[in-house]
């Protein structure tokens, strides 16, 4: 019978030990009839190959199942989003149509009130009173009070008060 031996192994030299202290070890395995090993090794190889192929098959089945599930979920989400988009557009257009109808009714009602005989009489009275007030004896005082030049004069007086108080010095 053939006995198999391992090649001699050496340990790495230690810096503290001298070189001569290194030892080599050899080990022998128990002798097994070669006929059993010749039958076990191919059987193990085919078993591992079968396990690997089964693993690949299960992984591909799981991956394809998850992919199909993901595609179905995404399709459902796409359908849901399209439905929501169409529903929102429907609500938007109905709301715009409703607001347009209300605006037109309000405008029609407002114009009918504005153009009524009673409103025309009130507008004529208000217009007459305004012109009497502006062109009458109080009109000059009103024009004097509402004169836009007061803003420019007010800014000039405010600036002069700062210069006179000494807060701002004018050099020149």
DSSP file (Angstrom, degrees, kcal/mol; ACC not computed):
  #  RESIDUE AA STRUCTURE BP1 BP2  ACC     N-H-->O    O-->H-N    N-H-->O    O-->H-N    TCO  KAPPA ALPHA  PHI   PSI    X-CA   Y-CA   Z-CA
    1    1 A X              0   0    0      0, 0.0     2,-0.4     0, 0.0    32,-0.1   0.000 360.0 360.0 360.0 146.7    0.0    0.0    0.0
    2    2 A X        -     0   0    0      2,-0.0     2,-0.5     0, 0.0    32,-0.0  -0.748 360.0-155.4 -91.9 135.8    1.0    3.5   -0.7
    3    3 A X        -     0   0    0     -2,-0.4     2,-0.4    28,-0.1    27,-0.1  -0.923  10.9-140.0-108.3 135.0    1.2    6.0    2.1
    4    4 A X        -     0   0    0     -2,-0.5    25,-1.2    25,-0.1     2,-0.4  -0.768  18.9-167.4 -95.3 138.7    0.8    9.7    1.3
    5    5 A X  B     -A   28   0A   0     -2,-0.4     2,-0.2    23,-0.2    23,-0.2  -0.913  19.5-121.5-123.1 151.1    3.0   12.1    3.1
    6    6 A X        -     0   0    0     21,-1.4    21,-0.2    -2,-0.4     3,-0.1  -0.573  39.0 -99.3 -83.2 151.9    2.8   15.8    3.3
    7    7 A X        -     0   0    0     -2,-0.2    -1,-0.1     1,-0.1    20,-0.1  -0.409  52.7 -88.5 -67.5 151.9    5.8   17.9    2.2
    8    8 A X        -     0   0    0     18,-0.1     2,-0.4    16,-0.1    18,-0.2  -0.360  44.0-152.8 -64.2 138.1    8.0   19.0    5.0
    9    9 A X  E     -B   25   0B   0     16,-1.1    16,-1.1    -3,-0.1     2,-0.4  -0.905   5.1-158.4-113.5 142.2    6.9   22.3    6.5
   10   10 A X  E     -B   24   0B   0     -2,-0.4     2,-0.2    14,-0.2    14,-0.1  -0.893  15.0-126.8-117.1 149.2    9.3   24.7    8.3
   11   11 A X        -     0   0    0     12,-0.6     2,-0.1    -2,-0.4     3,-0.1  -0.614  37.5 -92.9 -91.4 155.9    8.4   27.3   10.7
   12   12 A X        -     0   0    0     -2,-0.2    -1,-0.1     1,-0.1     2,-0.1  -0.401  48.9-102.5 -67.2 141.2    9.5   30.9   10.2
   13   13 A X        -     0   0    0     -2,-0.1     2,-0.3     1,-0.1    -1,-0.1  -0.398  32.0-138.0 -66.8 139.3   12.7   31.7   12.0
   14   14 A X        -     0   0    0      4,-0.2     3,-0.3     1,-0.1    -1,-0.1  -0.731   9.4-133.7 -94.5 147.4   12.4   33.6   15.2
   15   15 A X  S    S+     0   0    0     -2,-0.3    -1,-0.1     1,-0.2     4,-0.1   0.753 105.8  51.6 -72.4 -22.9   14.8   36.4   15.9
   16   16 A X  S    S+     0   0    0      2,-0.1     2,-0.3    -3,-0.0    -1,-0.2   0.733 101.9  67.8 -86.2 -22.4   15.4   35.1   19.4
   17   17 A X  S    S-     0   0    0     -3,-0.3     5,-0.0     1,-0.1    -3,-0.0  -0.727  87.1-111.7-100.1 146.8   16.2   31.5   18.5
   18   18 A X    >   -     0   0    0     -2,-0.3     3,-1.3     1,-0.1    -4,-0.2  -0.331  29.5-111.1 -71.0 160.8   19.3   30.4   16.6
   19   19 A X  G >  S+     0   0    0      1,-0.3     3,-1.3     2,-0.2    -1,-0.1   0.787 112.8  62.5 -64.7 -30.3   18.9   29.0   13.1
   20   20 A X  G 3  S+     0   0    0      1,-0.3    -1,-0.3     3,-0.0    -2,-0.0   0.667  87.6  72.7 -72.7 -15.3   19.9   25.5   14.1
   21   21 A X  G <  S+     0   0    0     -3,-1.3    -1,-0.3     2,-0.1    -2,-0.2   0.497  70.4 114.3 -80.5  -2.4   16.9   25.2   16.4
   22   22 A X    <   -     0   0    0     -3,-1.3     2,-0.4    -4,-0.1    -9,-0.0  -0.406  49.9-161.6 -70.5 144.0   14.4   24.9   13.4
   23   23 A X        -     0   0    0     -2,-0.1   -12,-0.6   -14,-0.0     2,-0.4  -0.936  10.0-143.6-127.0 151.4   12.6   21.6   13.1
   24   24 A X  E     -B   10   0B   0     -2,-0.4     2,-0.4   -14,-0.1   -14,-0.2  -0.892  14.9-155.8-111.5 143.8   10.8   20.0   10.2
   25   25 A X  E     -B    9   0B   0    -16,-1.1   -16,-1.1    -2,-0.4     2,-0.4  -0.935   7.9-171.0-121.0 143.4    7.7   17.9   10.7
   26   26 A X        -     0   0    0     -2,-0.4     2,-0.4   -18,-0.2   -19,-0.1  -0.986   6.8-169.2-128.1 142.7    6.3   15.2    8.6
   27   27 A X        -     0   0    0     -2,-0.4   -21,-1.4   -21,-0.2     2,-0.4  -0.960   8.3-152.1-132.0 151.4    3.0   13.6    9.1
   28   28 A X  B     -A    5   0A   0     -2,-0.4     2,-0.2   -23,-0.2   -23,-0.2  -0.942  14.5-134.4-120.9 144.5    1.4   10.6    7.5
   29   29 A X        -     0   0    0    -25,-1.2   -25,-0.1    -2,-0.4     2,-0.1  -0.545  37.5 -87.7 -92.1 162.0   -2.3   10.1    7.1
   30   30 A X        -     0   0    0     -2,-0.2     2,-0.4     1,-0.1    -1,-0.1  -0.388  50.2-104.8 -68.1 147.0   -4.0    6.9    7.9
   31   31 A X        -     0   0    0     -2,-0.1     2,-0.4    -3,-0.1    -1,-0.1  -0.594  40.8-177.2 -79.7 127.5   -4.0    4.5    5.1
   32   32 A X        -     0   0    0     -2,-0.4     2,-0.1    -3,-0.0    -3,-0.0  -0.951  37.7 -99.7-121.1 142.1   -7.3    4.1    3.4
   33   33 A X    >>  -     0   0    0     -2,-0.4     4,-1.2     1,-0.2     3,-1.0  -0.417  28.9-134.6 -61.7 133.2   -7.9    1.7    0.6
   34   34 A X  H 3> S+     0   0    0      1,-0.3     4,-2.4     2,-0.2    -1,-0.2   0.722  99.2  68.0 -64.0 -21.5   -7.7    3.6   -2.7
   35   35 A X  H 3> S+     0   0    0      2,-0.2     4,-1.0     1,-0.2    -1,-0.3   0.887  99.7  47.9 -68.4 -36.2  -10.8    2.0   -4.0
   36   36 A X  H <> S+     0   0    0     -3,-1.0     4,-2.5     2,-0.2     3,-0.5   0.931 113.2  47.7 -68.5 -45.7  -13.0    3.8   -1.5
   37   37 A X  H  X S+     0   0    0     -4,-1.2     4,-2.3     1,-0.2     5,-0.3   0.886 107.6  56.9 -62.3 -37.5  -11.4    7.2   -2.2
   38   38 A X  H  X S+     0   0    0     -4,-2.4     4,-0.6     1,-0.2    -1,-0.2   0.808 113.9  39.3 -65.2 -26.9  -11.8    6.6   -5.9
   39   39 A X  H  X S+     0   0    0     -4,-1.0     4,-1.1    -3,-0.5    -2,-0.2   0.812 116.1  49.5 -88.9 -33.3  -15.5    6.1   -5.4
   40   40 A X  H  X S+     0   0    0     -4,-2.5     4,-3.1     2,-0.2     5,-0.2   0.904 104.7  56.4 -74.9 -42.1  -16.1    8.9   -2.9
   41   41 A X  H  X S+     0   0    0     -4,-2.3     4,-2.5     1,-0.2     5,-0.2   0.933 110.2  42.7 -62.7 -49.0  -14.2   11.7   -4.7
   42   42 A X  H  X S+     0   0    0     -4,-0.6     4,-2.5    -5,-0.3    -1,-0.2   0.882 115.2  51.9 -64.3 -33.9  -16.3   11.5   -7.9
   43   43 A X  H  X S+     0   0    0     -4,-1.1     4,-2.3     2,-0.2    -2,-0.2   0.920 111.1  46.6 -65.9 -43.0  -19.5   11.2   -5.9
   44   44 A X  H  X S+     0   0    0     -4,-3.1     4,-2.9     2,-0.2     5,-0.2   0.905 111.9  52.1 -62.8 -40.6  -18.6   14.2   -3.8
   45   45 A X  H  X S+     0   0    0     -4,-2.5     4,-2.4    -5,-0.2    -2,-0.2   0.927 111.9  44.3 -64.0 -44.7  -17.8   16.1   -7.0
   46   46 A X  H  X S+     0   0    0     -4,-2.5     4,-2.6     2,-0.2    -1,-0.2   0.874 113.3  52.0 -68.3 -35.1  -21.1   15.3   -8.6
   47   47 A X  H  X S+     0   0    0     -4,-2.3     4,-2.8     2,-0.2    -2,-0.2   0.936 112.1  45.1 -64.9 -45.6  -22.9   16.1   -5.4
   48   48 A X  H  X S+     0   0    0     -4,-2.9     4,-2.6     2,-0.2    -2,-0.2   0.897 113.4  50.5 -64.5 -39.0  -21.3   19.5   -5.1
   49   49 A X  H  X S+     0   0    0     -4,-2.4     4,-2.6    -5,-0.2    -2,-0.2   0.919 111.9  47.5 -64.4 -42.0  -21.9   20.2   -8.8
   50   50 A X  H  X S+     0   0    0     -4,-2.6     4,-2.7     2,-0.2    -2,-0.2   0.907 112.1  49.9 -65.0 -41.7  -25.6   19.2   -8.4
   51   51 A X  H  X S+     0   0    0     -4,-2.8     4,-2.6     2,-0.2    -2,-0.2   0.911 111.7  48.4 -62.2 -41.7  -25.8   21.4   -5.3
   52   52 A X  H  X S+     0   0    0     -4,-2.6     4,-2.6     2,-0.2    -2,-0.2   0.923 112.8  47.2 -64.9 -44.3  -24.2   24.3   -7.1
   53   53 A X  H  X S+     0   0    0     -4,-2.6     4,-2.6     2,-0.2    -2,-0.2   0.891 112.7  49.8 -65.3 -38.1  -26.6   23.9  -10.1
   54   54 A X  H  X S+     0   0    0     -4,-2.7     4,-3.0     2,-0.2     5,-0.2   0.905 110.1  51.1 -64.5 -40.7  -29.6   23.6   -7.7
   55   55 A X  H  X S+     0   0    0     -4,-2.6     4,-2.7     2,-0.2    -2,-0.2   0.928 111.5  47.1 -61.4 -45.1  -28.4   26.8   -6.0
   56   56 A X  H  X S+     0   0    0     -4,-2.6     4,-2.6     2,-0.2    -2,-0.2   0.907 113.1  49.1 -63.3 -41.1  -28.2   28.6   -9.4
   57   57 A X  H  X S+     0   0    0     -4,-2.6     4,-2.5     2,-0.2    -2,-0.2   0.932 113.2  45.8 -64.3 -46.1  -31.6   27.3  -10.4
   58   58 A X  H  X S+     0   0    0     -4,-3.0     4,-2.8     2,-0.2     5,-0.2   0.905 113.5  50.0 -63.9 -40.4  -33.2   28.4   -7.1
   59   59 A X  H  X S+     0   0    0     -4,-2.7     4,-2.9    -5,-0.2    -2,-0.2   0.922 112.0  47.1 -64.2 -43.0  -31.5   31.8   -7.3
   60   60 A X  H  X S+     0   0    0     -4,-2.6     4,-2.7     2,-0.2    -2,-0.2   0.890 113.4  48.9 -67.2 -37.4  -32.6   32.3  -10.9
   61   61 A X  H  X S+     0   0    0     -4,-2.5     4,-2.5     2,-0.2    -2,-0.2   0.932 114.1  45.5 -64.7 -44.6  -36.2   31.2   -9.9
   62   62 A X  H  X S+     0   0    0     -4,-2.8     4,-2.7     2,-0.2     5,-0.2   0.916 114.7  48.1 -63.6 -43.0  -36.2   33.5   -6.9
   63   63 A X  H  X S+     0   0    0     -4,-2.9     4,-2.3    -5,-0.2    -2,-0.2   0.917 113.3  46.6 -65.1 -43.2  -34.7   36.4   -8.9
   64   64 A X  H  X S+     0   0    0     -4,-2.7     4,-2.6     2,-0.2    -1,-0.2   0.884 113.1  50.4 -67.6 -36.7  -37.2   35.9  -11.8
   65   65 A X  H  X S+     0   0    0     -4,-2.5     4,-2.4     2,-0.2    -2,-0.2   0.927 112.7  45.6 -65.4 -44.3  -40.1   35.7   -9.3
   66   66 A X  H  X S+     0   0    0     -4,-2.7     4,-2.6     2,-0.2    -2,-0.2   0.876 112.3  52.2 -66.1 -35.8  -39.0   38.9   -7.6
   67   67 A X  H  X S+     0   0    0     -4,-2.3     4,-2.5    -5,-0.2    -2,-0.2   0.933 110.8  46.6 -65.3 -44.8  -38.5   40.6  -10.9
   68   68 A X  H  X S+     0   0    0     -4,-2.6     4,-2.3     2,-0.2    -2,-0.2   0.898 112.9  50.1 -63.6 -39.5  -42.0   39.6  -12.1
   69   69 A X  H  X S+     0   0    0     -4,-2.4     4,-2.4     2,-0.2    -2,-0.2   0.918 111.2  48.8 -63.5 -43.0  -43.5   40.8   -8.7
   70   70 A X  H  X S+     0   0    0     -4,-2.6     4,-2.7     2,-0.2    -2,-0.2   0.896 110.2  51.2 -64.0 -40.2  -41.6   44.1   -9.0
   71   71 A X  H  X S+     0   0    0     -4,-2.5     4,-2.3     2,-0.2    -1,-0.2   0.909 111.3  48.2 -63.9 -41.4  -42.9   44.6  -12.6
   72   72 A X  H  X S+     0   0    0     -4,-2.3     4,-2.3     2,-0.2    -2,-0.2   0.902 112.0  48.8 -66.9 -39.7  -46.5   43.9  -11.5
   73   73 A X  H  X S+     0   0    0     -4,-2.4     4,-2.5     2,-0.2    -2,-0.2   0.924 112.8  47.7 -64.8 -43.4  -46.1   46.3   -8.5
   74   74 A X  H  X S+     0   0    0     -4,-2.7     4,-2.3     2,-0.2    -2,-0.2   0.879 110.8  51.5 -66.0 -36.4  -44.7   49.0  -10.8
   75   75 A X  H  X S+     0   0    0     -4,-2.3     4,-2.5     2,-0.2    -1,-0.2   0.908 110.5  48.7 -64.8 -41.0  -47.4   48.5  -13.4
   76   76 A X  H  X S+     0   0    0     -4,-2.3     4,-2.5     2,-0.2    -2,-0.2   0.907 111.8  49.1 -64.8 -40.6  -50.0   48.9  -10.6
   77   77 A X  H  X S+     0   0    0     -4,-2.5     4,-2.7     2,-0.2    -2,-0.2   0.882 110.5  51.1 -65.7 -37.1  -48.3   52.0   -9.4
   78   78 A X  H  X S+     0   0    0     -4,-2.3     4,-2.5     2,-0.2     5,-0.2   0.927 111.1  47.7 -65.4 -43.5  -48.2   53.4  -13.0
   79   79 A X  H  X S+     0   0    0     -4,-2.5     4,-2.3     1,-0.2    -2,-0.2   0.910 112.8  49.4 -62.1 -42.2  -51.9   52.6  -13.4
   80   80 A X  H  X S+     0   0    0     -4,-2.5     4,-2.6     2,-0.2    -2,-0.2   0.914 111.5  48.2 -63.0 -43.6  -52.7   54.3  -10.1
   81   81 A X  H  X S+     0   0    0     -4,-2.7     4,-2.4     2,-0.2    -2,-0.2   0.895 112.0  49.0 -67.6 -38.5  -50.7   57.4  -10.9
   82   82 A X  H  X S+     0   0    0     -4,-2.5     4,-2.5     2,-0.2    -1,-0.2   0.912 112.2  49.1 -64.8 -41.3  -52.3   57.7  -14.3
   83   83 A X  H  X S+     0   0    0     -4,-2.3     4,-2.6    -5,-0.2    -2,-0.2   0.923 112.1  47.9 -63.5 -44.1  -55.7   57.4  -12.7
   84   84 A X  H  X S+     0   0    0     -4,-2.6     4,-2.8     2,-0.2    -1,-0.2   0.893 110.6  52.4 -63.6 -38.8  -54.9   60.0  -10.1
   85   85 A X  H  X S+     0   0    0     -4,-2.4     4,-2.3     2,-0.2    -2,-0.2   0.937 112.3  44.5 -62.0 -46.6  -53.6   62.3  -12.8
   86   86 A X  H  X S+     0   0    0     -4,-2.5     4,-2.3     2,-0.2    -2,-0.2   0.899 113.6  50.5 -65.8 -39.8  -56.8   62.0  -14.8
   87   87 A X  H  X S+     0   0    0     -4,-2.6     4,-2.5     2,-0.2    -2,-0.2   0.917 110.8  48.9 -63.5 -43.1  -58.9   62.4  -11.8
   88   88 A X  H  X S+     0   0    0     -4,-2.8     4,-2.7     1,-0.2    -2,-0.2   0.896 111.2  50.1 -64.5 -39.5  -57.0   65.6  -10.7
   89   89 A X  H  X S+     0   0    0     -4,-2.3     4,-2.8     2,-0.2     5,-0.2   0.909 110.2  50.6 -64.4 -40.1  -57.4   67.0  -14.2
   90   90 A X  H  X S+     0   0    0     -4,-2.3     4,-2.3     2,-0.2    -2,-0.2   0.932 112.6  45.8 -61.4 -45.7  -61.1   66.3  -14.1
   91   91 A X  H  X S+     0   0    0     -4,-2.5     4,-2.4     2,-0.2    -2,-0.2   0.906 112.8  51.7 -63.5 -41.3  -61.5   68.0  -10.7
   92   92 A X  H  X S+     0   0    0     -4,-2.7     4,-2.7     2,-0.2    -2,-0.2   0.945 112.0  44.4 -61.1 -49.5  -59.4   70.9  -11.9
   93   93 A X  H  X S+     0   0    0     -4,-2.8     4,-2.5     1,-0.2    -1,-0.2   0.878 113.7  49.9 -67.6 -36.4  -61.4   71.5  -15.1
   94   94 A X  H  X S+     0   0    0     -4,-2.3     4,-2.5    -5,-0.2    -1,-0.2   0.906 112.0  48.7 -66.5 -39.1  -64.7   71.2  -13.3
   95   95 A X  H  X S+     0   0    0     -4,-2.4     4,-2.9     2,-0.2     5,-0.2   0.925 112.1  48.5 -65.4 -43.5  -63.5   73.6  -10.6
   96   96 A X  H  X S+     0   0    0     -4,-2.7     4,-2.5     2,-0.2    -2,-0.2   0.914 112.1  48.9 -62.7 -41.4  -62.4   76.1  -13.3
   97   97 A X  H  X S+     0   0    0     -4,-2.5     4,-2.3     2,-0.2    -1,-0.2   0.914 112.5  48.5 -62.4 -42.4  -65.7   75.7  -15.1
   98   98 A X  H  X S+     0   0    0     -4,-2.5     4,-2.5     2,-0.2    -2,-0.2   0.924 112.8  47.4 -63.8 -44.9  -67.6   76.3  -11.9
   99   99 A X  H  X S+     0   0    0     -4,-2.9     4,-2.7     1,-0.2    -2,-0.2   0.877 111.3  51.7 -65.2 -37.0  -65.5   79.4  -11.0
  100  100 A X  H  X S+     0   0    0     -4,-2.5     4,-2.6    -5,-0.2    -1,-0.2   0.917 110.4  48.3 -64.5 -42.0  -66.0   80.8  -14.5
  101  101 A X  H  X S+     0   0    0     -4,-2.3     4,-2.3     2,-0.2    -2,-0.2   0.922 113.5  46.7 -64.0 -43.2  -69.7   80.4  -14.2
  102  102 A X  H  X S+     0   0    0     -4,-2.5     4,-2.7     2,-0.2    -2,-0.2   0.911 112.6  50.3 -65.6 -40.9  -69.8   82.0  -10.8
  103  103 A X  H  X S+     0   0    0     -4,-2.7     4,-2.9     2,-0.2    -2,-0.2   0.915 111.4  48.0 -63.3 -42.6  -67.6   84.9  -12.0
  104  104 A X  H  X S+     0   0    0     -4,-2.6     4,-2.5     2,-0.2    -1,-0.2   0.907 112.8  48.1 -65.6 -40.1  -69.8   85.5  -15.1
  105  105 A X  H  X S+     0   0    0     -4,-2.3     4,-2.6     2,-0.2    -2,-0.2   0.910 113.3  48.1 -65.4 -40.9  -72.9   85.4  -12.9
  106  106 A X  H  X S+     0   0    0     -4,-2.7     4,-3.0     2,-0.2    -2,-0.2   0.916 112.6  48.5 -65.4 -42.2  -71.3   87.8  -10.4
  107  107 A X  H  X S+     0   0    0     -4,-2.9     4,-2.7     2,-0.2     5,-0.2   0.913 112.7  48.2 -64.1 -41.5  -70.2   90.1  -13.2
  108  108 A X  H  X S+     0   0    0     -4,-2.5     4,-2.2     2,-0.2    -2,-0.2   0.923 114.1  46.3 -64.0 -43.6  -73.6   90.1  -14.8
  109  109 A X  H  X S+     0   0    0     -4,-2.6     4,-2.1     2,-0.2    -2,-0.2   0.917 113.2  49.4 -65.1 -43.1  -75.2   90.8  -11.4
  110  110 A X  H  X S+     0   0    0     -4,-3.0     4,-2.9     1,-0.2    -2,-0.2   0.915 111.7  48.5 -63.5 -42.1  -72.8   93.6  -10.7
  111  111 A X  H  X S+     0   0    0     -4,-2.7     4,-2.4     1,-0.2    -1,-0.2   0.888 110.0  51.6 -66.7 -37.0  -73.3   95.2  -14.1
  112  112 A X  H  < S+     0   0    0     -4,-2.2    -1,-0.2    -5,-0.2    -2,-0.2   0.884 113.1  45.2 -67.6 -35.3  -77.0   95.1  -13.7
  113  113 A X  H >< S+     0   0    0     -4,-2.1     3,-1.1     2,-0.2     6,-0.3   0.928 114.7  48.2 -69.4 -44.2  -76.8   96.7  -10.3
  114  114 A X  H 3< S+     0   0    0     -4,-2.9    -2,-0.2     1,-0.3    -1,-0.2   0.853 114.6  45.7 -64.3 -35.3  -74.3   99.4  -11.6
  115  115 A X  T 3< S+     0   0    0     -4,-2.4    -1,-0.3    -5,-0.2    -2,-0.2   0.343  87.8 118.0 -92.3   6.9  -76.5  100.1  -14.6
  116  116 A X  S <> S-     0   0    0     -3,-1.1     4,-2.0    -4,-0.2     5,-0.2  -0.281  75.7-115.1 -72.8 162.8  -79.7  100.4  -12.7
  117  117 A X  H  > S+     0   0    0      1,-0.2     4,-1.7     2,-0.2     5,-0.1   0.887 114.9  50.9 -65.7 -40.4  -81.7  103.6  -12.6
  118  118 A X  H  > S+     0   0    0      1,-0.2     4,-2.1     2,-0.2    -1,-0.2   0.901 109.4  50.4 -66.0 -41.5  -81.3  104.1   -8.9
  119  119 A X  H  > S+     0   0    0     -6,-0.3     4,-2.6     1,-0.2    -1,-0.2   0.884 108.3  53.2 -65.6 -38.5  -77.5  103.6   -9.1
  120  120 A X  H  X S+     0   0    0     -4,-2.0     4,-2.1     1,-0.2    -1,-0.2   0.897 108.6  49.6 -62.8 -38.6  -77.2  106.2  -11.9
  121  121 A X  H  X S+     0   0    0     -4,-1.7     4,-2.0     2,-0.2    -2,-0.2   0.916 111.8  48.0 -65.7 -42.2  -79.1  108.7   -9.8
  122  122 A X  H  X S+     0   0    0     -4,-2.1     4,-2.4     1,-0.2    -2,-0.2   0.905 111.2  51.2 -65.4 -40.9  -76.7  108.1   -6.8
  123  123 A X  H  X S+     0   0    0     -4,-2.6     4,-2.4     1,-0.2    -1,-0.2   0.898 109.0  51.0 -63.2 -40.4  -73.7  108.4   -9.0
  124  124 A X  H  X S+     0   0    0     -4,-2.1     4,-2.3     2,-0.2    -1,-0.2   0.911 111.0  48.1 -63.6 -41.9  -74.9  111.7  -10.4
  125  125 A X  H  X S+     0   0    0     -4,-2.0     4,-2.5     2,-0.2    -2,-0.2   0.919 112.7  47.8 -64.8 -44.1  -75.5  113.1   -6.9
  126  126 A X  H  X S+     0   0    0     -4,-2.4     4,-2.3     1,-0.2    -2,-0.2   0.908 112.1  50.1 -64.6 -41.1  -72.0  112.0   -5.7
  127  127 A X  H  X S+     0   0    0     -4,-2.4     4,-2.3    -5,-0.2     5,-0.2   0.921 111.1  49.0 -62.5 -44.1  -70.4  113.4   -8.8
  128  128 A X  H  X S+     0   0    0     -4,-2.3     4,-2.3     1,-0.2    -2,-0.2   0.935 111.4  48.6 -61.9 -46.5  -72.2  116.8   -8.3
  129  129 A X  H  X S+     0   0    0     -4,-2.5     4,-2.2     1,-0.2    -1,-0.2   0.890 110.5  52.0 -61.8 -39.4  -71.2  117.0   -4.6
  130  130 A X  H  X S+     0   0    0     -4,-2.3     4,-2.4     2,-0.2     5,-0.2   0.937 111.2  45.9 -63.7 -46.3  -67.5  116.2   -5.5
  131  131 A X  H  X S+     0   0    0     -4,-2.3     4,-2.8     1,-0.2     5,-0.3   0.875 112.0  51.5 -67.4 -35.6  -67.3  118.9   -8.1
  132  132 A X  H  X S+     0   0    0     -4,-2.3     4,-1.5    -5,-0.2     6,-0.3   0.912 111.8  47.7 -64.2 -40.9  -69.0  121.4   -5.8
  133  133 A X  H  < S+     0   0    0     -4,-2.2    -2,-0.2    -5,-0.2     5,-0.2   0.910 118.0  39.9 -67.3 -42.3  -66.6  120.6   -3.0
  134  134 A X  H  < S+     0   0    0     -4,-2.4    -2,-0.2     1,-0.2     9,-0.2   0.938 125.3  34.8 -73.2 -48.0  -63.5  120.9   -5.3
  135  135 A X  H  < S+     0   0    0     -4,-2.8    -2,-0.2    -5,-0.2    -1,-0.2   0.592 107.6  81.3 -86.3  -9.7  -64.6  123.9   -7.3
  136  136 A X  S >< S-     0   0    0     -4,-1.5     3,-1.4    -5,-0.3     4,-0.5   0.066 107.9 -69.0 -81.8-163.3  -66.4  125.7   -4.5
  137  137 A X  T 3  S+     0   0    0      1,-0.3     4,-0.4     2,-0.2     3,-0.3   0.740 132.2  51.8 -65.2 -23.8  -64.9  127.8   -1.7
  138  138 A X  T 3> S+     0   0    0     -6,-0.3     4,-2.0    -5,-0.2    -1,-0.3   0.504  87.4  85.2 -89.2  -3.7  -63.2  124.8    0.0
  139  139 A X  H <> S+     0   0    0     -3,-1.4     4,-2.7    -7,-0.2     5,-0.2   0.867  85.1  53.5 -67.4 -37.0  -61.5  123.7   -3.2
  140  140 A X  H  > S+     0   0    0     -4,-0.5     4,-2.3    -3,-0.3    -1,-0.2   0.916 109.8  48.1 -65.6 -41.0  -58.5  126.0   -2.8
  141  141 A X  H  > S+     0   0    0     -4,-0.4     4,-2.4     2,-0.2    -1,-0.2   0.904 111.7  50.4 -64.0 -40.2  -57.8  124.7    0.7
  142  142 A X  H  X S+     0   0    0     -4,-2.0     4,-2.3     2,-0.2    -2,-0.2   0.920 111.4  47.6 -64.0 -43.8  -58.1  121.1   -0.6
  143  143 A X  H  < S+     0   0    0     -4,-2.7    -1,-0.2     1,-0.2    -2,-0.2   0.885 111.7  51.6 -64.1 -37.1  -55.6  121.7   -3.4
  144  144 A X  H >< S+     0   0    0     -4,-2.3     3,-0.8    -5,-0.2    -2,-0.2   0.910 113.0  44.2 -65.2 -42.1  -53.3  123.4   -1.0
  145  145 A X  H 3< S+     0   0    0     -4,-2.4    -2,-0.2     1,-0.2    -1,-0.2   0.865 117.1  44.3 -71.5 -36.0  -53.4  120.5    1.4
  146  146 A X  T 3< S+     0   0    0     -4,-2.3     2,-0.2    -5,-0.2    -1,-0.2   0.213  78.8 134.4 -95.0  15.1  -53.0  117.8   -1.3
  147  147 A X    X   -     0   0    0     -3,-0.8     3,-1.5    -4,-0.2     4,-0.2  -0.502  53.8-142.1 -67.0 127.7  -50.2  119.6   -3.2
  148  148 A X  T >> S+     0   0    0      1,-0.3     3,-1.3    -2,-0.2     4,-0.6   0.671  92.0  76.4 -68.2 -16.5  -47.5  117.0   -4.1
  149  149 A X  H 3> S+     0   0    0      1,-0.3     4,-2.4     2,-0.2    -1,-0.3   0.663  74.8  79.3 -68.0 -15.2  -44.7  119.5   -3.5
  150  150 A X  H <> S+     0   0    0     -3,-1.5     4,-2.5     1,-0.2    -1,-0.3   0.831  87.3  57.5 -62.1 -30.8  -45.2  119.1    0.3
  151  151 A X  H <> S+     0   0    0     -3,-1.3     4,-2.0     2,-0.2    -1,-0.2   0.933 108.6  44.7 -65.4 -45.2  -43.2  115.8    0.1
  152  152 A X  H  X S+     0   0    0     -4,-0.6     4,-2.0     1,-0.2    -2,-0.2   0.921 115.0  48.2 -65.5 -43.6  -40.1  117.6   -1.4
  153  153 A X  H  X S+     0   0    0     -4,-2.4     4,-2.4     1,-0.2    -1,-0.2   0.893 109.7  53.1 -64.8 -38.5  -40.4  120.5    1.1
  154  154 A X  H  X S+     0   0    0     -4,-2.5     4,-2.3     1,-0.2    -1,-0.2   0.900 109.0  48.6 -63.7 -41.0  -40.8  118.0    4.0
  155  155 A X  H  X S+     0   0    0     -4,-2.0     4,-2.3     2,-0.2    -1,-0.2   0.889 111.6  50.2 -66.0 -38.5  -37.6  116.2    3.0
  156  156 A X  H  X S+     0   0    0     -4,-2.0     4,-2.4     2,-0.2    -2,-0.2   0.923 111.6  47.1 -66.2 -43.1  -35.7  119.5    2.7
  157  157 A X  H  X S+     0   0    0     -4,-2.4     4,-2.1     2,-0.2    -2,-0.2   0.903 111.8  51.0 -65.4 -40.5  -36.9  120.7    6.2
  158  158 A X  H  X S+     0   0    0     -4,-2.3     4,-1.5     2,-0.2    -1,-0.2   0.915 111.4  47.6 -62.9 -43.0  -36.0  117.3    7.7
  159  159 A X  H  X S+     0   0    0     -4,-2.3     4,-1.9     1,-0.2    -2,-0.2   0.904 111.4  50.4 -65.4 -41.2  -32.5  117.5    6.2
  160  160 A X  H  X S+     0   0    0     -4,-2.4     4,-2.9     1,-0.2     5,-0.2   0.863 106.3  55.9 -65.4 -35.0  -31.9  121.1    7.3
  161  161 A X  H  X S+     0   0    0     -4,-2.1     4,-1.6     1,-0.2    -1,-0.2   0.878 108.2  48.1 -66.1 -35.0  -33.0  120.1   10.9
  162  162 A X  H  X>S+     0   0    0     -4,-1.5     6,-1.3     2,-0.2     5,-1.2   0.877 113.2  47.8 -69.3 -37.6  -30.3  117.4   10.9
  163  163 A X  H ><5S+     0   0    0     -4,-1.9     3,-0.7     1,-0.2    -2,-0.2   0.921 113.0  47.9 -69.0 -42.1  -27.7  119.9    9.6
  164  164 A X  H 3<5S+     0   0    0     -4,-2.9    -1,-0.2     1,-0.2    -2,-0.2   0.832 107.5  55.5 -69.0 -31.5  -28.6  122.6   12.1
  165  165 A X  H 3<5S-     0   0    0     -4,-1.6    -1,-0.2    -5,-0.2    -2,-0.2   0.655 112.2-119.9 -77.9 -12.4  -28.6  120.2   15.0
  166  166 A X  T <<5S+     0   0    0     -3,-0.7    -3,-0.2    -4,-0.6    -2,-0.1   0.483  82.2 116.5  92.2   3.0  -25.0  119.2   14.2
  167  167 A X  S   <S+     0   0    0     -5,-1.2     2,-0.5     1,-0.2    -4,-0.2   0.913  80.9  37.5 -69.8 -40.9  -25.6  115.5   13.6
  168  168 A X  S    S-     0   0    0     -6,-1.3     2,-0.4    -9,-0.1    -2,-0.3  -0.941  78.7-152.5-112.6 130.8  -24.6  115.8   10.0
  169  169 A X        -     0   0    0     -2,-0.5     2,-0.6    -3,-0.1    -5,-0.1  -0.855   4.8-148.0-103.7 139.4  -21.7  118.1    9.0
  170  170 A X        -     0   0    0     -2,-0.4     2,-0.4    -7,-0.1    -2,-0.0  -0.919  14.6-170.9-107.0 120.3  -21.6  119.7    5.6
  171  171 A X              0   0    0     -2,-0.6    -2,-0.0     1,-0.1     0, 0.0  -0.886 360.0 360.0-109.1 141.3  -18.1  120.2    4.2
  172  172 A X              0   0    0     -2,-0.4    -1,-0.1     0, 0.0    -2,-0.0   0.441 360.0 360.0 173.8 360.0  -17.6  122.2    1.1
